[in-house]
Each structure stands twice: as structure tokens, then as C-alpha cells.
Amino acid sequence: MHAIRVASAALLGLGTLALTTPPAAAQGDGDVTPFGFSVAPTTIAAGGQVSLRLERAQGGCKGTATITSGVFDTVTIRPGHSSATTAVDWDAKAGASYRVTFTCDGVSGWTDLAIAGGRTGPTPAPYPVPRGVHAGEGGSAAGFDLKEIGLGAALVAGSVGVAYHLARRRSGPDGA
């Protein structure tokens, strides 16, 4: 009987977690395109570096991709490449949101890039390494808001607590 209670509490918690997870925005906010694209991070201070990623899976983007925005210079990603990095202009307005447009093979899609309140200084050059390390594209929580994560954790903890309370109340005072 105890295993049934634990399993039901676990399923309730997983169900709540699944319902509080925001849907993935692999295609960006704009028009639906045959290729995926993203900007990371989605909120950055003026002068910071953003990573522009283009997903060429399923033959969606075969040619050269052009990425434009009012907050950085035009960037091109050549065939065979899937990402680029660029610096946000120092005069980007704090608190503003700028449209970033990805265009490839005559198809365009867009997403937004928000500018944070503070300004970052120039980043110092890293220590020169004879052979660099390709460490990947970063963490898996890019774009998640701390408030969203906290709210999701609170909902999961609350649902598990309610399930435990109900299971204990049903079992009676002697635990049978």
C-alpha cells in the first residue's frame, strides 16, 4: 500500500512539472521557417556578446544565412556553419527589446533580444591557448527566468506535499 502512495505522489509531481514547463521556442517568435534559429542569451547588457544559432537540420537552410538587428552589425553564417557570435552595440537602450531577423533561402523569421539595465565593460582577452577547446554552446537553461523556475519548483513541492498529506490522512491515525 505504501508503494502505491509513493507512486501516485511521484506521478502527481511529474504531471505538475510537465504542465509548468514552458513550451520550447525552437522556431523563434516570428514566422514559421523550415530552419530553426535562436539567440542566446535572450537578455543581455549593452556591449555584451550574443550567440546566434541556426539549425540546418532537414535541409531547411541550404545557403548563406543573414542575421540583422538594430542592435548589432549584420552577421552572415556560411553553408556548413551553424553559429556565429557578435557584440551588442554599446549605445543599445537599456530596457528596450530589439528584433533579430534570420533570413536564409528567401525565408525570414525573427525573435526578440532584450537589453538589460546595466552595462558591461570590455572583456579581457583570454590567456592564449595553442589549441583551443571546443566546449559546446553553453548550458541547457538559457532563456529561463529565475521566477519561472522558482514558481515551477513551488508548484511541484506543493503538489507532492498535498499528495503526501492526503495519503497520510487516508491511512488513519494508526498508519494502517
Backbone as CSV, one residue per row, in Angstrom:
resi,resn,N_x,N_y,N_z,CA_x,CA_y,CA_z,C_x,C_y,C_z
1,MET,0.827,-1.180,0.000,0.000,0.000,0.000,0.879,1.254,0.000
2,HIS,2.005,1.194,0.696,2.913,2.337,0.747,3.484,2.633,-0.638
3,ALA,3.780,1.613,-1.415,4.330,1.806,-2.766,3.331,2.518,-3.667
4,ILE,2.053,2.239,-3.512,1.024,2.899,-4.321,0.985,4.391,-3.984
5,ARG,1.090,4.720,-2.717,1.085,6.129,-2.313,2.291,6.867,-2.875
6,VAL,3.445,6.239,-2.761,4.666,6.873,-3.266,4.582,7.040,-4.779
7,ALA,4.103,6.016,-5.472,3.989,6.098,-6.934,2.994,7.177,-7.346
8,SER,1.861,7.275,-6.659,0.882,8.298,-7.020,1.423,9.698,-6.734
9,ALA,2.148,9.871,-5.637,2.744,11.175,-5.338,3.791,11.536,-6.387
10,ALA,4.585,10.549,-6.797,5.604,10.806,-7.825,4.962,11.164,-9.155
11,LEU,3.920,10.440,-9.545,3.233,10.751,-10.799,2.559,12.107,-10.748
12,LEU,1.987,12.457,-9.616,1.371,13.773,-9.467,2.428,14.866,-9.592
13,GLY,3.563,14.668,-8.982,4.652,15.638,-9.081,5.178,15.770,-10.499
14,LEU,5.366,14.646,-11.187,5.840,14.687,-12.570,4.817,15.344,-13.489
15,GLY,3.553,15.062,-13.249,2.499,15.685,-14.061,2.470,17.191,-13.867
16,THR,2.610,17.633,-12.633,2.646,19.059,-12.351,3.869,19.700,-12.986
17,LEU,5.002,19.037,-12.908,6.214,19.546,-13.525,6.050,19.663,-15.037
18,ALA,5.447,18.667,-15.652,5.239,18.697,-17.098,4.307,19.831,-17.499
19,LEU,3.310,20.114,-16.687,2.374,21.189,-17.014,2.960,22.575,-16.774
20,THR,3.956,22.701,-15.903,4.546,24.012,-15.628,5.748,24.306,-16.499
21,THR,6.234,23.356,-17.281,7.374,23.582,-18.162,6.922,24.399,-19.355
22,PRO,7.603,25.531,-19.646,7.200,26.334,-20.790,7.506,25.615,-22.092
23,PRO,6.693,25.810,-23.120,6.953,25.160,-24.394,8.238,25.687,-25.014
24,ALA,8.952,24.839,-25.710,10.201,25.243,-26.347,9.902,26.148,-27.533
25,ALA,10.741,27.144,-27.700,10.566,28.095,-28.796,11.677,27.883,-29.807
26,ALA,11.749,26.708,-30.385,12.826,26.374,-31.303,12.762,27.179,-32.586
27,GLN,11.600,27.611,-32.986,11.469,28.357,-34.220,11.523,29.856,-33.996
28,GLY,11.698,30.315,-32.791,11.699,31.744,-32.528,10.272,32.249,-32.392
29,ASP,10.119,33.579,-32.333,8.811,34.164,-32.135,8.130,34.512,-33.454
30,GLY,8.890,34.674,-34.528,8.354,35.171,-35.785,7.728,34.084,-36.619
31,ASP,7.736,34.338,-37.901,7.131,33.419,-38.850,7.733,32.024,-38.722
32,VAL,6.960,31.035,-39.042,7.450,29.657,-39.031,8.391,29.492,-40.219
33,THR,9.556,28.951,-39.976,10.555,28.773,-41.020,10.920,27.300,-41.125
34,PRO,11.473,26.875,-42.267,11.909,25.488,-42.385,13.213,25.213,-41.638
35,PHE,13.781,26.228,-41.028,15.002,26.074,-40.247,14.783,26.664,-38.860
36,GLY,15.461,26.120,-37.868,15.367,26.639,-36.512,16.431,27.703,-36.282
37,PHE,16.189,28.591,-35.337,17.158,29.627,-35.016,16.969,30.069,-33.575
38,SER,18.037,30.637,-32.996,17.947,31.120,-31.622,19.015,32.165,-31.355
39,VAL,18.771,32.971,-30.337,19.714,33.967,-29.843,19.923,33.658,-28.367
40,ALA,21.174,33.556,-27.941,21.453,33.264,-26.536,22.549,34.190,-26.049
41,PRO,22.374,34.815,-24.923,21.189,34.834,-24.090,20.114,35.727,-24.707
42,THR,18.898,35.598,-24.228,17.804,36.395,-24.768,17.736,37.773,-24.117
43,THR,18.421,37.965,-23.000,18.543,39.270,-22.357,20.014,39.506,-22.084
44,ILE,20.519,40.669,-22.506,21.952,40.952,-22.383,22.166,42.437,-22.156
45,ALA,23.266,42.774,-21.519,23.623,44.177,-21.311,24.275,44.722,-22.579
46,ALA,24.190,46.031,-22.764,24.833,46.674,-23.909,26.323,46.361,-23.885
47,GLY,26.882,46.038,-25.042,28.299,45.697,-25.140,28.590,44.230,-24.938
48,GLY,27.602,43.433,-24.567,27.804,42.008,-24.332,27.848,41.207,-25.626
49,GLN,28.208,39.939,-25.522,28.305,39.029,-26.663,27.069,38.141,-26.731
50,VAL,26.482,38.005,-27.924,25.364,37.091,-28.120,25.773,36.017,-29.112
51,SER,25.239,34.843,-28.905,25.470,33.714,-29.804,24.236,33.550,-30.679
52,LEU,24.446,33.527,-31.983,23.372,33.365,-32.954,23.482,31.956,-33.512
53,ARG,22.427,31.181,-33.386,22.469,29.771,-33.784,21.429,29.509,-34.849
54,LEU,21.841,28.747,-35.855,20.986,28.376,-36.970,21.000,26.861,-37.083
55,GLU,19.818,26.252,-37.119,19.741,24.809,-37.232,19.381,24.449,-38.666
56,ARG,20.311,23.778,-39.320,20.153,23.441,-40.737,19.585,22.038,-40.933
57,ALA,19.065,21.415,-39.899,18.533,20.050,-39.989,17.388,19.984,-40.992
58,GLN,17.189,18.847,-41.570,16.128,18.550,-42.534,16.201,19.456,-43.757
59,GLY,17.396,19.964,-44.079,17.581,20.732,-45.300,16.839,22.050,-45.333
60,GLY,16.528,22.632,-44.179,15.748,23.867,-44.142,16.486,25.077,-44.661
61,CYS,17.775,25.191,-44.401,18.569,26.343,-44.836,19.819,25.804,-45.527
62,LYS,19.846,25.930,-46.848,20.978,25.384,-47.604,22.026,26.436,-47.924
63,GLY,21.617,27.686,-48.046,22.515,28.753,-48.462,23.102,29.527,-47.300
64,THR,23.565,30.727,-47.620,24.123,31.630,-46.621,22.988,32.298,-45.861
65,ALA,23.083,32.310,-44.544,22.071,32.951,-43.703,22.561,34.337,-43.308
66,THR,21.629,35.279,-43.267,21.929,36.645,-42.867,21.108,36.972,-41.626
67,ILE,21.777,37.500,-40.597,21.094,37.867,-39.360,21.251,39.372,-39.189
68,THR,20.110,40.070,-39.061,20.128,41.516,-38.928,19.385,41.949,-37.673
69,SER,19.807,43.096,-37.146,19.144,43.687,-35.991,19.582,45.138,-35.879
70,GLY,18.800,45.940,-35.220,19.167,47.321,-34.993,20.157,47.491,-33.863
71,VAL,20.564,46.386,-33.235,21.434,46.475,-32.075,22.819,45.872,-32.315
72,PHE,23.063,45.296,-33.491,24.395,44.823,-33.859,24.536,44.840,-35.373
73,ASP,25.783,44.732,-35.845,26.052,44.717,-37.277,25.501,43.444,-37.904
74,THR,25.245,43.490,-39.217,24.739,42.321,-39.929,25.754,41.185,-39.843
75,VAL,25.250,39.991,-39.566,26.086,38.796,-39.422,25.678,37.799,-40.499
76,THR,26.650,37.111,-41.085,26.342,36.051,-42.049,26.892,34.734,-41.528
77,ILE,26.129,33.688,-41.780,26.567,32.327,-41.442,26.609,31.565,-42.758
78,ARG,27.795,31.147,-43.145,28.001,30.454,-44.415,27.520,29.004,-44.336
79,PRO,27.229,28.397,-45.497,26.858,26.977,-45.508,27.953,26.139,-44.851
80,GLY,27.542,25.137,-44.115,28.473,24.290,-43.382,28.721,24.770,-41.960
81,HIS,28.268,25.974,-41.632,28.408,26.518,-40.289,27.014,26.686,-39.702
82,SER,26.929,26.671,-38.376,25.606,26.774,-37.753,25.520,27.844,-36.676
83,SER,26.622,28.567,-36.415,26.534,29.584,-35.368,27.538,30.693,-35.617
84,ALA,27.286,31.822,-34.962,28.186,32.971,-35.001,28.006,33.730,-33.693
85,THR,28.995,34.538,-33.366,28.939,35.371,-32.166,29.157,36.812,-32.580
86,THR,28.429,37.725,-31.958,28.588,39.141,-32.256,28.388,39.961,-30.990
87,ALA,28.882,41.185,-31.035,28.773,42.091,-29.889,27.576,43.014,-30.068
88,VAL,26.851,43.228,-28.984,25.741,44.168,-28.968,26.325,45.577,-28.892
89,ASP,25.739,46.507,-29.625,26.218,47.888,-29.630,26.210,48.477,-28.218
90,TRP,27.209,49.331,-27.940,27.304,49.970,-26.628,26.192,50.974,-26.400
91,ASP,25.625,51.506,-27.470,24.575,52.505,-27.317,23.174,51.904,-27.324
92,ALA,23.074,50.586,-27.134,21.754,49.940,-27.055,21.016,50.468,-25.832
93,LYS,19.751,50.772,-26.016,18.950,51.377,-24.951,18.582,50.320,-23.896
94,ALA,18.924,50.604,-22.637,18.610,49.692,-21.531,17.098,49.549,-21.399
95,GLY,16.626,48.337,-21.236,15.207,48.056,-21.078,14.459,47.902,-22.392
96,ALA,15.134,48.133,-23.519,14.482,48.021,-24.828,14.546,46.588,-25.335
97,SER,13.705,46.299,-26.310,13.692,44.997,-26.958,13.924,45.218,-28.455
98,TYR,14.840,44.467,-29.026,15.199,44.615,-30.434,14.863,43.341,-31.198
99,ARG,14.368,43.475,-32.404,14.046,42.336,-33.249,15.316,41.842,-33.931
100,VAL,15.525,40.531,-33.906,16.640,39.887,-34.588,16.025,39.020,-35.682
101,THR,16.359,39.328,-36.952,15.758,38.640,-38.096,16.769,37.703,-38.739
102,PHE,16.381,36.444,-38.899,17.184,35.426,-39.562,16.600,35.222,-40.959
103,THR,17.423,35.340,-42.012,16.965,35.149,-43.384,17.874,34.136,-44.068
104,CYS,17.253,33.126,-44.697,18.005,32.118,-45.431,17.130,31.588,-46.558
105,ASP,17.692,31.481,-47.751,16.983,30.963,-48.939,15.667,31.705,-49.180
106,GLY,15.641,33.006,-48.920,14.454,33.810,-49.160,13.382,33.713,-48.099
107,VAL,13.621,32.981,-47.027,12.653,32.827,-45.942,13.194,33.543,-44.704
108,SER,12.322,34.295,-44.003,12.752,35.040,-42.823,11.933,34.661,-41.596
109,GLY,12.563,34.690,-40.464,11.912,34.507,-39.168,12.590,35.426,-38.181
110,TRP,11.938,35.730,-37.085,12.517,36.666,-36.133,12.254,36.250,-34.694
111,THR,13.060,36.810,-33.818,12.898,36.662,-32.386,13.349,37.970,-31.742
112,ASP,13.091,38.143,-30.460,13.450,39.381,-29.781,14.679,39.201,-28.903
113,LEU,15.438,40.293,-28.765,16.598,40.359,-27.883,16.377,41.541,-26.949
114,ALA,16.331,41.281,-25.641,16.099,42.328,-24.648,17.432,42.844,-24.121
115,ILE,17.481,44.148,-23.857,18.692,44.769,-23.333,18.495,45.015,-21.837
116,ALA,19.425,44.491,-21.036,19.356,44.622,-19.579,19.738,46.042,-19.171
117,GLY,19.502,46.350,-17.896,19.735,47.694,-17.395,21.188,48.104,-17.296
118,GLY,22.073,47.226,-16.854,23.471,47.607,-16.640,24.315,47.503,-17.893
119,ARG,25.514,48.047,-17.813,26.462,47.952,-18.921,27.645,47.106,-18.449
120,THR,28.141,46.306,-19.367,29.317,45.503,-19.041,30.541,46.165,-19.651
121,GLY,31.670,45.985,-19.035,32.909,46.520,-19.589,33.465,45.574,-20.626
122,PRO,34.488,46.028,-21.344,35.094,45.138,-22.327,35.669,43.905,-21.638
123,THR,35.501,42.759,-22.253,36.003,41.532,-21.647,37.493,41.395,-21.949
124,PRO,38.289,41.038,-20.940,39.721,40.885,-21.183,39.979,39.681,-22.080
125,ALA,41.054,39.779,-22.839,41.413,38.681,-23.730,41.814,37.470,-22.893
126,PRO,41.363,36.277,-23.278,41.746,35.085,-22.517,43.211,34.746,-22.745
127,TYR,43.750,33.970,-21.826,45.122,33.511,-21.956,45.244,32.704,-23.247
128,PRO,46.223,33.008,-24.099,46.310,32.276,-25.377,46.605,30.795,-25.166
129,VAL,45.816,29.973,-25.815,45.972,28.523,-25.734,46.403,28.035,-27.112
130,PRO,47.468,27.223,-27.199,47.932,26.780,-28.522,46.835,26.087,-29.338
131,ARG,46.066,25.223,-28.729,44.955,24.543,-29.404,43.727,24.768,-28.545
132,GLY,42.771,25.489,-29.087,41.575,25.823,-28.325,40.696,24.609,-28.069
133,VAL,39.814,24.775,-27.141,38.891,23.729,-26.764,37.516,24.070,-27.305
134,HIS,36.880,23.143,-27.980,35.502,23.347,-28.424,34.603,22.775,-27.336
135,ALA,34.057,23.672,-26.527,33.332,23.235,-25.345,31.830,23.212,-25.525
136,GLY,31.322,23.454,-26.693,29.881,23.395,-26.903,29.253,24.770,-26.887
137,GLU,27.960,24.807,-26.831,27.219,26.045,-26.958,26.740,26.620,-25.639
138,GLY,27.027,25.999,-24.519,26.600,26.563,-23.243,25.644,25.652,-22.510
139,GLY,25.020,26.194,-21.487,24.127,25.417,-20.635,22.784,25.151,-21.269
140,SER,21.988,24.341,-20.621,20.688,23.978,-21.169,19.562,24.833,-20.600
141,ALA,19.884,25.791,-19.742,18.846,26.618,-19.133,18.839,28.021,-19.705
142,ALA,19.395,28.201,-20.891,19.411,29.528,-21.494,17.995,30.005,-21.744
143,GLY,17.731,31.217,-21.360,16.419,31.793,-21.598,15.402,31.552,-20.501
144,PHE,15.722,30.770,-19.497,14.770,30.529,-18.421,14.886,31.639,-17.389
145,ASP,13.782,32.084,-16.907,13.713,33.140,-15.909,13.764,32.493,-14.531
146,LEU,14.469,33.120,-13.606,14.590,32.591,-12.253,13.225,32.517,-11.576
147,LYS,12.337,33.480,-11.867,10.992,33.448,-11.286,10.205,32.247,-11.809
148,GLU,10.347,31.933,-13.110,9.641,30.770,-13.668,10.122,29.474,-13.026
149,ILE,11.419,29.355,-12.847,11.978,28.150,-12.235,11.499,28.023,-10.791
150,GLY,11.513,29.133,-10.047,11.057,29.114,-8.655,9.589,28.772,-8.543
151,LEU,8.764,29.350,-9.422,7.333,29.057,-9.396,7.077,27.587,-9.729
152,GLY,7.781,27.056,-10.707,7.624,25.644,-11.050,8.021,24.737,-9.902
153,ALA,9.144,25.062,-9.236,9.585,24.257,-8.094,8.568,24.329,-6.954
154,ALA,7.991,25.515,-6.723,6.991,25.660,-5.662,5.733,24.857,-5.975
155,LEU,5.306,24.855,-7.228,4.124,24.077,-7.608,4.360,22.580,-7.445
156,VAL,5.530,22.130,-7.856,5.846,20.703,-7.716,5.900,20.329,-6.240
157,ALA,6.595,21.132,-5.424,6.692,20.828,-3.993,5.314,20.858,-3.338
158,GLY,4.481,21.816,-3.723,3.140,21.892,-3.160,2.285,20.697,-3.520
159,SER,2.352,20.258,-4.774,1.537,19.105,-5.177,2.006,17.825,-4.495
160,VAL,3.317,17.665,-4.325,3.828,16.490,-3.617,3.404,16.552,-2.150
161,GLY,3.444,17.741,-1.545,3.013,17.887,-0.157,1.537,17.575,0.030
162,VAL,0.696,18.041,-0.895,-0.741,17.751,-0.805,-0.984,16.256,-0.968
163,ALA,-0.304,15.622,-1.923,-0.474,14.185,-2.114,-0.054,13.410,-0.864
164,TYR,1.043,13.816,-0.249,1.505,13.153,0.965,0.498,13.349,2.101
165,HIS,-0.003,14.573,2.236,-0.972,14.863,3.287,-2.244,14.035,3.106
166,LEU,-2.739,13.962,1.882,-3.948,13.176,1.618,-3.718,11.686,1.868
167,ALA,-2.542,11.210,1.494,-2.232,9.795,1.718,-2.135,9.492,3.214
168,ARG,-1.547,10.382,3.985,-1.441,10.176,5.426,-2.810,10.257,6.093
169,ARG,-3.673,11.159,5.631,-4.984,11.310,6.221,-5.867,10.088,5.938
170,ARG,-5.713,9.488,4.753,-6.494,8.310,4.414,-6.095,7.087,5.222
171,SER,-4.827,7.023,5.571,-4.349,5.821,6.247,-4.871,5.723,7.687
172,GLY,-5.372,6.823,8.202,-5.921,6.763,9.550,-4.878,7.054,10.608
173,PRO,-5.293,7.147,11.876,-4.366,7.511,12.948,-3.349,6.420,13.271
174,ASP,-3.669,5.169,13.006,-2.721,4.094,13.361,-1.782,3.756,12.210
175,GLY,-1.896,4.446,11.059,-0.985,4.211,9.931,-1.313,2.974,9.132
176,ALA,-2.468,2.322,9.353,-2.808,1.099,8.630,-3.596,1.388,7.396
